[in-house]
Amino acid sequence: MGHHMLAGNPPVALSLRHSARARRISLRVSGLDGRVTLTIPRGVSEAEALAFARSRADWLRGHLAGQPEQMVVGLGCDLPVEGEILRIVPGTGRRIVRDAAQLCVPGPQESVGARLEGWLKARARDRLAAASDHYAALLGRRHTRLTLRDTRSRWGSCSAKGALGYSWRLILAPPDVLNYVAAHEVAHLAQMNHSPVFWAEVARLMPDYESPRAWLRREGSALHRYRFGD
């Protein structure tokens, strides 16, 4: 995949994707992280595709203006953890400690982001494992393993062999949102589709799933704005 920068204020970074299947030139702005992909069909030159992108530059800038800004996590930042906004402050001792309104992170300032990411992933694994076990027991099914990723395209996955995968960033969301994604993926252990029968299983596991599902659609993209280092 190539890259190109559209000149202007501000410049717009494009990822160029050549596709043998595409019927027409298209621009897509990711709802998760604001990446802009320019798809170029076979037989269309990059120059022609870039001219198309330039003709849509004002629309792109307007669309991107609505994207949450990236934030590098460090001391003094506010970070949502399980849906609660906590201030990141210097800590003492060896462990990260959470109190009512703060996350106390010991160690050198430059390692705060990396340490927090490790702490959040461990917490995410604990919460997601517990939620997955809970819903799998209700369903009467078993999952084979649980993997954490930093996926941009989906919050969870379930393989035909019963392997569950989740975005560790769910630990930033309110607990019922994390639980909804776990219930959704566990329901796939019984129904590998999104049929009415599948949604009935989700409703049986979590009767009030519509509210956290709506939260994820509305607020989920903002969970990707937080950067924890390289």
C-alpha positions in Angstrom: 0.0 0.0 0.0 1.5 3.4 -1.0 1.1 6.7 0.7 0.6 10.3 -0.5 0.1 13.6 1.2 -2.6 15.9 -0.2 -1.3 19.5 0.0 -3.4 22.1 1.7 -4.3 23.3 5.2 -4.1 20.9 6.9 -2.4 18.4 4.6 -4.3 15.1 4.3 -2.4 11.7 4.5 -3.7 9.1 2.0 -3.1 5.4 1.9 -3.2 4.2 -1.7 -4.7 0.8 -2.3 -4.7 -0.8 -5.7 -7.6 -3.2 -6.2 -8.4 -5.6 -9.1 -12.0 -5.9 -7.8 -12.9 -2.3 -7.4 -15.2 -0.9 -10.0 -14.5 2.8 -9.3 -12.1 5.1 -7.5 -13.2 5.5 -3.9 -12.2 7.4 -0.7 -12.9 5.9 2.7 -12.3 7.6 6.1 -12.0 5.0 8.9 -14.5 5.7 11.7 -12.0 4.3 14.1 -8.8 6.3 13.6 -9.5 8.7 10.8 -7.2 7.0 8.2 -8.0 7.9 4.7 -7.8 5.1 2.0 -7.9 5.9 -1.7 -8.8 2.8 -3.6 -7.6 2.6 -7.2 -9.2 0.1 -9.6 -7.2 -1.8 -12.2 -6.6 0.4 -15.3 -6.7 3.7 -13.5 -3.5 5.7 -13.0 -2.4 7.0 -9.6 -2.4 10.5 -11.2 -6.1 10.2 -12.1 -7.0 8.8 -8.6 -5.1 11.6 -6.9 -6.9 14.2 -9.0 -10.1 12.6 -7.8 -8.9 12.9 -4.2 -7.9 16.5 -4.6 -11.4 17.3 -5.9 -12.8 15.9 -2.6 -10.1 17.5 -0.4 -12.5 20.1 1.3 -14.9 17.3 2.1 -12.1 15.2 3.5 -10.9 18.0 5.8 -14.4 18.6 7.0 -14.9 15.0 7.8 -11.6 14.6 9.5 -12.3 17.7 11.7 -14.9 15.6 13.4 -12.3 12.9 14.3 -11.0 12.8 17.9 -7.5 14.1 18.2 -4.7 11.7 19.0 -3.4 12.0 22.6 0.0 10.7 23.8 -0.6 9.3 27.3 1.7 10.6 30.0 1.7 12.3 33.4 -1.0 14.9 33.8 -3.3 13.4 31.2 -6.8 12.2 31.8 -7.5 8.6 30.8 -10.8 6.6 30.9 -10.4 3.3 32.7 -13.5 1.2 32.9 -15.4 4.3 31.9 -14.1 6.5 34.7 -11.8 9.5 33.9 -8.6 9.2 35.9 -5.8 11.7 36.1 -2.3 10.1 35.6 0.1 11.2 38.4 3.5 10.2 39.6 3.5 7.2 41.9 5.9 5.7 44.5 7.0 2.1 45.0 6.8 -0.4 42.2 3.2 -0.9 41.3 0.6 1.3 39.4 -2.1 2.1 42.0 -5.6 3.3 41.2 -7.5 5.4 43.7 -10.8 7.3 43.4 -9.7 9.8 40.8 -6.1 9.0 39.9 -3.7 6.5 38.5 -0.4 6.7 40.3 2.4 5.5 38.0 5.9 5.1 39.4 9.1 5.1 37.4 10.7 7.5 34.9 8.4 9.9 33.1 9.3 8.5 29.6 8.2 5.0 30.6 4.7 6.0 31.9 2.8 5.2 28.6 4.4 1.8 28.2 3.9 0.9 31.8 0.2 1.9 31.7 -0.3 0.0 28.5 1.0 -3.2 30.2 -1.2 -2.6 33.2 -4.3 -2.0 31.1 -3.7 -5.1 29.1 -3.4 -7.2 32.2 -6.6 -5.7 33.6 -8.3 -6.2 30.2 -7.3 -9.9 30.2 -8.7 -10.4 33.7 -12.0 -8.7 33.0 -12.5 -10.3 29.5 -11.6 -13.8 30.7 -14.1 -13.5 33.6 -16.9 -12.1 31.4 -16.2 -14.7 28.7 -16.3 -17.5 31.2 -19.5 -16.2 32.7 -21.4 -16.0 29.4 -20.0 -19.3 28.1 -21.3 -21.0 31.3 -24.7 -19.4 30.7 -24.6 -20.6 27.2 -23.4 -24.1 28.1 -20.4 -23.8 25.6 -16.7 -23.6 26.0 -14.1 -21.4 24.4 -10.7 -22.7 23.6 -8.5 -19.6 24.1 -8.5 -15.9 24.6 -6.3 -13.4 22.7 -5.9 -9.7 23.1 -5.1 -7.4 20.2 -5.2 -3.7 19.3 -7.6 -4.2 16.5 -9.0 -1.2 14.6 -11.6 -2.9 12.5 -13.4 -4.9 15.2 -13.8 -5.1 19.0 -14.0 -8.9 19.2 -13.9 -12.1 17.2 -14.8 -15.7 17.5 -13.2 -18.5 15.4 -15.0 -21.6 14.3 -12.7 -23.5 16.7 -14.0 -21.4 19.6 -11.0 -19.0 20.0 -12.0 -15.6 21.3 -10.1 -12.4 20.4 -10.7 -9.0 21.9 -9.4 -5.4 21.7 -7.6 -4.7 24.9 -8.9 -1.1 24.6 -12.3 -2.3 25.9 -10.8 -1.8 29.4 -11.1 1.9 28.7 -14.9 1.6 28.1 -17.6 1.3 30.8 -17.8 -2.3 32.2 -21.2 -3.0 30.5 -19.6 -2.3 27.1 -16.8 -4.8 27.8 -19.4 -7.3 29.0 -21.6 -6.7 25.8 -18.6 -7.5 23.5 -17.9 -10.6 25.5 -21.6 -11.7 25.4 -21.6 -11.0 21.6 -18.5 -13.1 20.9 -19.5 -15.9 23.2 -22.9 -16.1 21.4 -21.0 -16.8 18.3 -19.9 -20.1 19.9 -23.5 -21.2 19.3 -24.3 -19.1 16.2 -21.6 -18.2 13.7 -23.7 -15.5 12.1 -25.7 -12.4 12.8 -29.1 -14.0 12.3 -32.2 -13.2 14.5 -31.3 -16.5 16.3 -27.9 -15.1 17.1 -29.3 -11.8 18.5 -31.8 -13.8 20.6 -28.8 -15.6 22.1 -27.1 -12.2 22.9 -30.4 -11.0 24.5 -30.6 -14.1 26.6 -27.0 -13.6 27.8 -27.4 -9.9 28.3 -31.0 -8.6 28.2 -30.0 -4.9 28.1 -27.3 -5.2 25.4 -28.8 -2.5 23.2 -27.5 0.4 25.4 -23.8 -0.7 25.5 -24.0 -1.6 21.8 -25.1 2.0 21.1 -22.4 3.4 23.3 -19.8 1.5 21.3 -21.1 2.7 18.0 -21.2 6.3 19.3 -18.1 6.5 21.5 -15.9 3.6 20.5 -13.8 5.4 18.0 -12.5 7.8 20.7 -10.9 4.8 22.5 -8.4 4.7 19.7 -7.2 8.2 20.2 -5.0 7.3 23.1 -1.3 6.5 22.2 0.8 4.8 24.8 4.2 5.2 23.1 5.7 3.8 19.9 
